[in-house]
Amino acid sequence: MSELFDAVDALVASRSSLPPPAERRRLRQAHALTLDEVAAALGVRRATVGDWELGKTEPRPPQRDAYARLLEQLTQLYPAVEGTDAPTPLTAPKASPAPTGPEPDAAAPATPDTIAPAAPTPRPAASRRPGGRKAAPADRAEVSGAYAHGPLLVLDADAERNVTGYGVGGLILDVPAKSLPALVEWTLTEARLGAERLHGSGKDADPLLVLTEAACERYGLPAALSHEERLAGRLPEGHKVVKQLQRAEWKLTKRGLGPWARIYRPAQGGRRSCVQLCIPSWRALDGRAWGHAAQLEPAELARVLGLYATRVLTPVGSTAVTGLQLMTALNPPTRAGQPDEEGRRHREHRPGSLGTQPMDPAPCEAPDGHPVLADLPRFHVRGPDERLFEEAYDWARDLTDEECGKRHLVGIDVNLAFGAAANGAVVGLASPPEHVTGPDFDAALPGSWLVDLSHVDLNRVKVGKQWRDLDGALLPSPFTPSGRRPEGPAWYATPTVAYAVELGYDVAPVEAWVRPESGRFLDGWYKRLRDAYVATMADLGVSEKLPPDEFLTAMDGYKSRDPEAGIVVDAVKMTVKGGIGKLQEKARGGGWKPGQPWPALARPTWRPDIRATVISRARINMHRKMLHLAAATGRYPVAVLSDCAVYAADGPSPLDVLPYDSGGKTVPGSFRLGVSPGMVKHEGTQSVLWGAHVLEELAGDGHVANLARYIKTGEVTAKDSGE
């Protein structure tokens, strides 16, 4: 009898009416469900569910019955308000005061005269949080306070031009603003968006609005930039939306209304009034850092950007720009001084920071074209005795006969190598470099040293406290990015010269540019990014302190467990690399001529000496690990590219390269498998025959192809092969 009842229920359900297409979409989004999740539950393609929500097609049995049941349950959870298509809003708690104000252009340091007082209390915005999908604690914003709705919203518009904002932790807000100026005003007065400062002397993060294509069109913006606008990086000054902002007395920074736009009003009474826009369809989210984030559904994109904002920083531009901003957010250049005669506090330099004024580098540290080199003859090429050249490894050699007899080439990659190198790095702070002739080397003094290291012989070096005989021809030199042995005096950063001393050799610098005022400026930056990386990897099932074999198993296909968290992992990696790279941002754009300053030089964080120190430490860390492995096992790298080393092995696993005993211990000071920064993971494995073929195919003019460049996928592009 029960089977007959089930059959009758199914027959009734197959003829029951479904909500209209727009209502189907509203119900799915109200519960923070993605198209992929619904498609997976119903056993159909993502595009099929999308067509149902657009009214292009209608579901058919047997999926129709299940889809109808899903919509019926969601309707009970999120009934539409009479006369609207929106779920009943919940009243948000009363907000507390929040500071607001303009953000200066990225090229100019912020140096206000007085501490800003708090802004007026904003009015609460209508909000709703779906109860069916519980977000992880790291994803969820604070439930009360000035920033109760988190750091950002992703805005989307429907066919009726209603705008919905998707926030952190599944938050959904109704956005009433009808124009871009009104949207900015609403964000600052009602939306309760933003993030608390990361340092007591810093400033709160401005709210971020991410506009989908539909939201762009709703607010009068193009869904995509034209070719001319893309080259300019912004909309023209005469665009109607730019004029709307001007009439409402809103201002744009020098970068204008582009993929990352900052809209503000000049400070009034010291209060900040600033909102930032991110427009993915204008290529704001670079695929090299954010993968396919720009193609995500609004709720999914809000989760990705919200997770990054919560664990790293609210994005303020590319991951490189955000990485640089994070340095200042964690180590502000100023602090509140003592009250003056009128009881007002003024900002003063904060010890341990880089200060508020830009600084000229030493001549040897300056990149070509810098104003401090304006007196050099035109087309002069500086050699290593004139220019500090601290860069990452790009070294390779031919396989030995013994290595050709092995079966596999195994690549191992250092996690967050530049971040690990930044940890504990002693760098110059706010004082300019001092020139010294004939100095005694001091490993604790950051700077650049002109010294001859060509006498360091890698065939006999100190490993720990013991002298060891090695095959130096199979190791790259630690003193040059190419791995070639230096031929005479050259400029080196302090960590490079200190490593020569560690290897057991004396050094005698000819001259130096040193920075007596020093500190570990990047320690907090490293810790913030390290914690973000490790926490997100744990979300993907790769935790710390796993045994080597379990770690390798956990890393197998880890991104597929949560593709959105996988995007955040890649973004954190690019934040580390890009942030270090921004310390020596080069001139770009038309009109610049060698000898003239470029905008980046106006930043106190334009510090090529700090970049050189970090890269020097990363390269030295890599060499030290290879040296210890060679001394203990006789295994030498075949190729090294930045933080990736390739070894010949009898088996395909990193465990066939790195010796581990039964207790899970390996060679002290060498490579260790694990998720923590500085530890290594499996980069890829190819056959020795593949390697021999690549070396033969790309050989020419004494050049040896770097197998580390291709070990991950095994693919060699036509560009690499010269076709």
C-alpha positions, -999 to 999 in steps of 0.1 A, spaced: 0 0 0 29 24 9 43 19 -26 9 30 -41 9 61 -19 44 70 -30 33 66 -67 3 89 -61 25 115 -44 50 114 -73 21 118 -98 8 148 -81 43 164 -78 49 158 -115 19 180 -124 24 207 -96 33 242 -107 68 255 -102 76 291 -91 84 315 -119 121 315 -131 131 347 -112 116 332 -80 137 300 -84 168 321 -86 158 342 -56 152 311 -35 185 295 -44 205 326 -37 186 333 -4 199 299 8 234 307 -5 233 277 -28 254 277 -60 243 265 -93 269 237 -90 255 225 -57 219 223 -70 231 206 -102 251 180 -83 221 173 -60 198 168 -90 223 150 -112 222 175 -140 246 200 -156 252 235 -141 240 251 -173 207 232 -171 198 247 -137 208 281 -151 184 276 -180 156 267 -155 162 300 -137 162 320 -169 130 304 -182 147 290 -212 138 254 -204 116 236 -178 127 206 -157 115 172 -167 109 141 -147 126 126 -126 145 158 -118 114 179 -119 99 162 -88 131 167 -67 135 203 -80 99 211 -70 105 197 -35 136 218 -31 118 250 -41 89 242 -18 112 238 12 131 270 3 98 289 0 89 279 35 122 292 47 122 324 27 87 335 19 85 365 -4 73 398 10 39 408 -4 44 430 -35 81 421 -38 103 393 -48 126 396 -18 126 375 14 114 392 46 144 412 59 156 409 94 163 440 114 200 444 120 213 454 155 221 490 161 256 499 149 284 515 169 304 545 156 329 539 128 357 561 115 355 571 78 376 593 55 395 595 22 423 571 12 452 589 -5 465 577 -38 487 547 -36 518 567 -47 515 593 -18 520 585 19 493 594 43 505 620 69 475 636 86 482 663 112 458 650 138 441 618 149 407 614 133 377 613 156 349 587 151 323 591 124 286 594 131 267 562 139 254 546 106 219 534 102 214 496 100 208 480 66 182 454 59 199 420 60 192 383 59 214 354 67 204 320 53 201 294 80 206 263 59 243 268 51 266 273 81 298 291 73 331 283 89 341 306 117 369 322 96 344 331 69 319 348 92 320 385 100 314 399 135 277 398 144 276 432 159 295 465 158 303 491 133 313 465 107 287 439 115 282 430 78 319 423 72 345 438 49 328 436 15 298 430 -6 294 415 -41 266 433 -58 244 417 -84 212 429 -102 182 410 -115 160 416 -145 139 440 -125 170 460 -117 168 451 -80 203 450 -65 214 423 -40 246 423 -20 263 391 -10 286 392 20 308 371 42 293 341 59 263 338 36 250 373 44 225 388 19 216 425 19 190 444 -1 207 474 -17 183 503 -23 207 527 -40 197 537 -76 229 554 -87 266 550 -80 268 582 -58 238 570 -38 255 535 -35 286 551 -20 265 571 4 245 541 14 277 520 19 291 546 44 259 554 63 238 522 63 257 491 51 280 487 81 309 474 60 346 476 67 372 459 89 390 467 121 426 479 119 453 453 122 475 476 144 465 501 171 483 529 153 469 520 119 435 526 102 404 506 96 399 490 62 376 508 38 345 489 26 349 471 -7 320 467 -32 325 442 -60 302 448 -90 291 420 -113 283 428 -150 246 431 -141 254 455 -113 276 476 -136 248 480 -161 224 488 -133 246 517 -122 254 530 -157 288 514 -161 299 493 -191 300 456 -185 335 456 -201 360 483 -209 367 492 -245 401 487 -260 411 524 -255 397 524 -219 416 492 -211 448 507 -223 441 538 -202 431 517 -172 400 537 -165 368 553 -179 373 587 -196 367 619 -174 337 627 -195 318 595 -187 283 601 -173 290 582 -141 322 601 -134 302 633 -138 276 620 -114 302 614 -88 316 649 -94 282 665 -90 277 647 -58 311 660 -46 328 626 -46 364 623 -58 385 597 -74 422 590 -69 447 594 -97 439 559 -111 404 571 -118 373 549 -123 390 517 -133 390 480 -123 400 491 -88 386 525 -80 387 544 -47 359 570 -42 362 594 -14 355 629 0 382 651 15 384 646 52 360 668 72 368 671 109 393 643 104 366 617 94 373 592 67 347 588 39 360 563 14 346 533 -5 366 510 -29 352 493 -60 363 461 -76 350 453 -111 359 417 -122 346 421 -157 371 449 -162 399 424 -153 403 435 -117 409 399 -106 440 387 -125 437 351 -134 474 345 -124 464 352 -88 427 346 -86 422 318 -111 386 316 -122 372 338 -94 359 363 -119 335 337 -133 321 326 -99 285 332 -89 281 363 -66 277 343 -34 307 321 -43 328 352 -51 318 368 -18 331 337 0 364 337 -18 371 374 -14 357 374 22 379 346 32 409 364 18 399 397 34 393 380 68 426 361 69 449 385 49 434 420 42 405 435 24 418 437 -12 429 471 -23 441 462 -58 461 434 -72 475 408 -48 509 426 -51 494 459 -41 475 443 -13 507 426 -1 525 459 0 495 475 18 496 447 44 531 457 54 520 492 63 487 480 79 507 458 103 536 482 108 522 518 105 547 546 99 532 569 126 516 569 160 498 593 182 522 616 200 518 634 234 491 661 237 503 696 228 494 728 248 459 727 234 454 690 242 455 679 206 475 648 197 497 649 165 511 620 146 548 612 151 572 587 136 567 552 150 599 534 158 604 501 139 586 514 108 598 527 75 586 562 82 565 585 60 592 598 36 606 581 5 643 573 5 669 572 -22 687 538 -25 724 534 -25 737 537 -61 745 500 -63 709 492 -51 692 514 -77 677 498 -108 687 510 -142 672 544 -150 668 556 -114 675 593 -108 706 586 -86 722 571 -117 714 601 -140 751 610 -143 760 576 -158 768 577 -196 739 567 -218 737 530 -226 762 522 -199 758 486 -187 766 481 -151 785 450 -141 783 430 -108 809 454 -93 785 483 -99 751 468 -93 736 447 -66 720 417 -84 702 396 -58 677 374 -77 662 339 -74 679 309 -89 677 299 -125 703 272 -128 706 239 -146 732 214 -156 735 182 -178 727 148 -163 756 127 -151 760 91 -164 748 78 -130 717 101 -131 709 89 -166 707 54 -152 679 63 -129 642 63 -139 627 95 -126 632 132 -122 614 144 -91 606 181 -84 602 195 -49 589 230 -42 594 251 -11 562 264 4 560 302 6 597 305 1 599 343 0 576 345 30 598 321 50 629 342 39 612 374 52 607 359 86 635 371 108 651 392 81 669 422 96 664 452 72 671 489 72 643 511 85 638 549 81 674 561 79 693 565 46 722 542 39 757 552 50 788 547 28 818 530 44 852 522 29 872 491 39 847 480 65 849 449 87 820 426 77 792 425 103 765 399 97 741 418 119 743 450 99 719 451 69 733 467 37 752 460 5 788 449 4 814 450 -24 835 419 -18 852 392 -38 837 357 -31 854 339 -61 877 321 -37 849 302 -20 853 265 -31 822 244 -30 843 212 -32 853 218 5 829 236 28 818 237 63 785 218 69 775 227 104 808 226 123 825 200 101 845 204 69 831 182 41 844 173 7 817 175 -20 814 176 -58 811 214 -62 806 211 -99 772 195 -93 760 224 -70 751 259 -81 771 287 -66 751 304 -38 764 338 -48 748 343 -83 713 337 -96 728 318 -126 746 295 -102 779 303 -119 810 310 -97 817 347 -94 848 360 -112 857 389 -90 844 416 -67 806 421 -68 779 437 -47 760 414 -23 734 418 4 744 410 39 728 374 40 749 364 10 782 375 25 772 360 58 767 326 41 803 327 27 815 330 63 792 302 73 808 280 47 841 286 64 857 313 43 871 347 52 857 379 35 873 413 30 848 439 18 862 468 -2 833 491 6 797 490 17 764 509 21 750 500 55 719 509 75 726 510 113 689 517 121 675 483 115 648 459 126 627 429 117 601 449 98 585 420 80 580 395 108 543 405 114 537 405 77 551 369 74 531 357 104 498 371 90 504 354 56 517 322 71 486 319 93 463 326 63 481 300 42 482 273 68 446 278 79 433 277 43 454 245 36 438 230 67 404 238 53 415 217 22 425 188 44 462 194 46 471 201 82 504 207 99 526 180 115 513 152 92 538 123 87 555 125 53 535 98 36 502 112 49 512 147 38 518 135 3 484 117 3 466 148 16 482 170 -11 470 147 -39 441 167 -55 437 189 -25 423 219 -44 394 198 -58 380 194 -22 371 230 -22 379 249 -53 370 283 -37 395 278 -9 420 267 -35 417 301 -51 425 317 -18 456 296 -13 469 307 -47 460 343 -39 480 342 -6 510 328 -25 508 356 -50 504 381 -22 538 370 -8 556 371 -42 539 403 -54 544 421 -21 581 415 -22 583 424 -59 565 457 -52 594 468 -30 613 475 -63 585 484 -86 600 495 -119 589 524 -142 561 516 -165 538 534 -189 546 558 -217 565 590 -214 590 579 -188 627 585 -196 658 571 -178 669 594 -151 634 607 -143 615 596 -112 584 574 -116 554 573 -92 565 543 -72 595 562 -59 572 585 -39 564 556 -16 583 550 17 578 513 9 598 515 -24 628 497 -9 649 476 -33 674 469 -4 646 451 15 637 431 -15 673 422 -21 677 410 15 646 387 13 656 372 -21 692 367 -9 679 348 22 655 327 0 684 317 -24 707 310 5 681 290 23 677 269 -8 714 263 -12 718 254 25 692 227 22 707 213 -10 742 214 6 730 194 37 712 169 15 743 164 -7 766 160 23 743 134 39 732 114 8 754 123 -22 724 135 -41 727 167 -61 701 188 -78 698 187 -116 680 220 -119 668 248 -96 643 275 -105 635 299 -77 620 277 -50 618 244 -70 647 218 -72 648 187 -94 666 155 -84 671 122 -103 658 93 -83 649 56 -86 613 62 -76 587 88 -85 581 102 -50 599 129 -30 604 101 -4 628 86 -30 649 118 -28 646 128 9 657 102 34 633 97 63 639 72 91 613 51 108 607 79 133 598 104 106 631 123 109 652 134 79 686 152 74 688 182 98 690 214 79 678 199 46 644 196 29 614 184 49 580 175 36 551 195 51 527 224 47 545 250 67 564 278 49 600 267 43 590 230 41 585 213 7 558 196 -13 558 175 -44 560 197 -75 560 170 -102 577 139 -116 588 130 -151 609 103 -165 646 107 -171 640 99 -208 617 129 -209 644 151 -193 670 139 -218 647 147 -246 640 182 -233 677 189 -228 684 178 -263 655 197 -278 663 230 -261 701 228 -262 720 256 -280 749 280 -276 760 263 -244 726 267 -229 712 240 -206 674 239 -204 661 243 -168 640 212 -162 625 227 -131 605 250 -154 587 221 -170 587 194 -143 551 201 -130 533 193 -163 560 180 -185 549 204 -213 573 225 -233 557 253 -252 565 263 -287 579 295 -274 604 276 -251 615 254 -280 619 283 -304 592 272 -328 
